Each structure stands twice: as C-alpha cells, then as structure tokens.
Amino acid sequence: MVPPVQVSQLNKLGRYSALFLGMAYRAKRYNYLKPRAEEERRLAQKRIERELAEAQEDTILK
C-alpha cells in the first residue's frame, strides 16, 4: 500500500476555500432560480388546464 502524500497547508486551504465558495454560490443560485421555476411550472399548469378545457368544449360529439 502506498503511504499518504504530504500536502501543503496552502493547497489544503485553497481546495477547501474553493469547495466552500462553490457551495455558497450554488446555494445562492438555487435560491435565485427556485421562484422562477415555480412560476414557470404554475404558468405551464394553467396553460395545460386551459387547453384541456378548450378540448372538452370543442368535441365533435356534441
């Protein structure tokens, strides 16, 4: 088995800092995009309901 490699403290600090900044960025981005996605889903649901209502009204078998 290969022994563990000594890594500089500066390298460790840089890696964990980048990891933390990436997580913070993603959390901020998610909170920004979540309301927009909910609004898009709500509008899509309304459109589908409207199309279904129109399809029910416009049947050939009236």
FENKA-V497994 format. One record per run of one state. SS is the DSSP state (helix for helix, strand for strand, loop for the rest). FROM is the first residue (numbers start at 1). TO is the last residue. If there is no record, write none. Layout:
# FENKA-V497994
SS&FROM&TO, SS&FROM&TO
This chain:
# FENKA-V497994
loop&1&8, helix&9&57, loop&58&62
